[in-house]
């Protein structure tokens, strides 16, 4: 099956493992801010251009396929899981084996969400101060990886505009920082990619230590 003129949607904090997969199959990958309200809107925009929607997903266990709804769909996700396990059974593989095959092919991707919660009273000011510190003096180096790019979404003039900052350390590490939109907490996503499970886990562990130390020093 060819996927000409097809697209997949994910949020910016969701795994990047899908990127090389889409490149290999010539599928367009579209990214949005966190939340299915953004995903649903983007699907409608792309479909209106004559493109074919395949799949959408986000980090917090939301999945969508087909054109039945424009929100996360637990029923459809359950059907897809059943189909996946049916394929695995016929191929005589288990999920862990298949994931390892994909990791060997596309890279060992790891993600971890760090939540920093604060007392409700005064939390907005504290969180904003931390965001300001990240903007002024982010960690320049983590392990042997140097900060190569910063994407401050407050400076964007498109649908990705928002109080979100991405810190990119080459092609091995990405840290995304944003305030929660519903709770008094700061959410920090650490995403790594390496050619071995051990190395990817090591980068993630070191990045988490640096992030936690940064928060301690600025609260």
N, C-alpha and C positions, 0 to 999 in steps of 0.2 A: 504494500500500500504506500502511495506517495502522499506527502503532506503539503503539497504546493498550496501557497496562499493561506496556510493555516497558522494559528497562533495559540500560545499558552500564556496565562497571566499568573503572576505571583507577586507578593509584596516584597519590598526591598530587604526585609529582615529574614526572609525565608531562604532556605538552603540554596546555594549557588551550584549545587551538583547538577541541577537541571540545565545549566547553561551549555556545557559541552555536549549534552545529549541533544539539545535543540539544534545546535550548530551542525551536528552530525546528520540529523534528519532534515535539515533545512526548514526548521520551524521557527517562526518569529517568537521571541520571548519578550513580553511586555511586563514592566514592573510598575507597581503603585505603592502608595503609602499604606500603612497598616489599616485593615478594616475591609470587610466585604462590600461596604457602600462604595468604596473606591474601585474595587474589583468589578462589581456589577456595572458601574458607569463606564469603565474602560471596555468591558465586553461589548456593550451596546455601541460605543463609538467605533470599535474596530469592525464589528459586524456590519454596521451601516456603510462601511467602505467596501463591502463585498468580500470580506475575509471570513474564513471558517474557524469558529471557536472549537477548541479541543478540550481544554482542561484549565482549571484555576485552583490555586491552593494557597494557604497561608500557614505561617509557623505555628499558630495556635490551633492546629488540628481542624482546619476548615477546608473542605474539598467541594468542587463543583464540576460536573460534566454534563453535556447536553444543554438543551435550550428550554428546559421545563421551568426553571426558576433562575433568579439572579442573586441568590444568597447561598450561604453554605448549606449543603444538602446531605444530611446524615444517611438518608435512605439510599441515595445514589452512591455515596461513599461505601456503604455496606455491600452494595451490589458489586462495585469495582474490586473490593477486597476479596469477595467470593470468587470472582472471575480470575483474580491473580492467583489465589490458592489452587484453583482448578488447573491453571496453566503450570504451576509449580509441581503439582502432583503428577501431571502427565510427563513433565520433564524430569521427574524423580529428583527434585531438589527441595531443600527447605529454605525459608526466608533468609536465614543468616548466610547460607551458601550463595544465594542469588545476590544479596547485598555486597558480599565480598567480591563476587565477579564484577559487579558494576564499579566497585571501588578500584579494583585493579585496572579497569578499563578507563575510568574517567577521573580518578583521583580519590584520595581519602578525605572526605569533607566531614568536618565536625562543627557543631553549633551548640552554644550554651547561652541561656538567658540568665542574666544576673539582675535580681530585683533588689532595689535599695528603698526600704520603706521608712517613712517619717511620720511624726505625729501630725495629725490633720491640721491643727492650728499652727500657722506659720510655715507650713510645708512648701507652699508655692514660692515663697521668697528664698528658702533654702535651696530648693531644686533649681531655681533660676540662677542663683549664685554659682552652683556647680556647673550648670550649662555654660555660664560666662567664663568660668575657669577653663573648661574644656576648649572653648573658642580661643582664649588668650594663650594658653600654654599647655597644649596636649602632650602626652608622652611621645617624645621624638624617636625613641628606639625601644623595641621589645625583643628580648633575646638578641639575635643578630640581624633583626629586621628593622629597617629604617622607615620612618613615615614618608611616604612618597606623594600622597594626595589627600586633600581634605575637601569634602563636599558638604557645604553648609546649606541646608535646604531653605533657610530663611532668605538666601540670596538668589534662589531660583525663581523664574517667572513662568512657571508652568504648573501642571497638576501635582507635581511633587513638592510644591512649596509647603513648608511647615517647620515646626521647631524640632528639627532632626539634624544630627551631624554624623557624617560617615568619615572614619579615619582609615585610610588604606595603606597597608604596609606591603608594597609589592603585590605579588599574586598569591601570597601565602596567608595573609591575615587581614581581616576587616573587622572594625569595631564600630557599632552603630549605637548612638546615644539619643534617647528621647524621653521626655516626661510622659507618664501615663496620662491618658485622656480621661480616665474614670476614677483613679485612686491616687492618694498622696504618696506616690513612689516614682523613682527614676528607673527606667528600664534600659539595660545595656546588653546588647547582643554581641557575642564574640563568635566569629566565623573563621574557621581555618581550613586550609587545603594543603596536602602534602602527598608525596609519592609512597608514604607508608603510614600505617595506622599509628605506630609508635611516635613518629615525628609530628603528625597532626595533633595527637593528644598532648605532646610535649609543648608545642606552640600554644595550644589552648590553655594549658595549665599556667604557663608563664604569663600569658596575656591577662588571665583572670587575676593573678597575683598583682600585676601592675595596676590594673583597674581598681581593685579593692584598696590598694595603698593610696592611689590618687584620691579616691572618695574619702578615706580616713583623713588625709591631709587637708581636705577642703570642706570639712564639716565640723 
